[in-house]
Amino acid sequence: MIKQYGKDAPKQAALRSNAALDAGDSFNHELWLRVAMAVVAVQFHKQDREIIYSTSLAAAHTSASEKVLRFGIARIPRF
């Protein structure tokens, strides 16, 4: 569902859930409702991972001079 509809996947699942309810099909109504909730949870978790990854990637590319300015390191030892 996510692959086919992308960001609109929860909306599509909710529409199918409502259509099943209108048809009097409580089994499929609840099924599509659970699908909608699962898709939202997966998309939220994916977004969380992307934020964490981009933050750690930015920290990894911080230059030594930026670290001096940011963390107040007065002297960087040379070996």
N, C-alpha and C positions, 0 to 999 in steps of 0.2 A: 504494500500500500504506500509506504514512504517512497519507494523507488518510482512508482507510477505517478503519484500526486505531489511529492515533495512537501513543501510547507502547508499545502492544502489538505494533506492526508487526514488530520483530525476532523476537519470540516466535512470531508467526503464520508468519513465513517459515521459522523453524527447525522448526516443527511440519510444515510442508509438505515441508521437506527430509527430515525423518525418515520421513514417510509414503512419499515417493518411494523412499527407501533400503529400507524394508520391502517395497515392491512390486518391488524389484530394478531400479529405473529410475535408473541412475547419472547419466545426463545431467541429469534434473530434480533429483536430489539435489544435484549440484554447482551447478546454476543457482540453486536456492533458498538454498543456503548462501551464494553470492555476493550474492544479494539481501539476506539477513540482515546480512551484513557491511557492505554499502553503506548500509543503513538506519541501522545503528549509527553509522557515520561521519558521515552527514548530520545525525542528531540531536545528536551530540557537537559538530559544527561550529556548528550552530544555537544550542546552549546556550552555547558559547563567545562567539558574537557577541552574545547577549543580555546576558551578564555584562559584556562590554566596553562595550556601549551604555549599560547602566544606570550603570556607573561613570563614564563620560564625561558622562552627563546630570547626575549628582549633582555633578560638578565644575563644570559650567557654571552651576549654580544656587547656587554658594557665594557668600554675600554678602561684601561688602568687610570687614565686621568679623570674619567667620570667617576670611578670608584673613589679616588682621592677627594673629589669635590663632594660626592654624596655621603661618604662614610667618615670623612674627616681624617683620613689616613695621612699623617704628616710625612712619613718617609716610607718609600717602598724599598725593601732590602734588595741588594744586587748580589748575585752569587757568581 
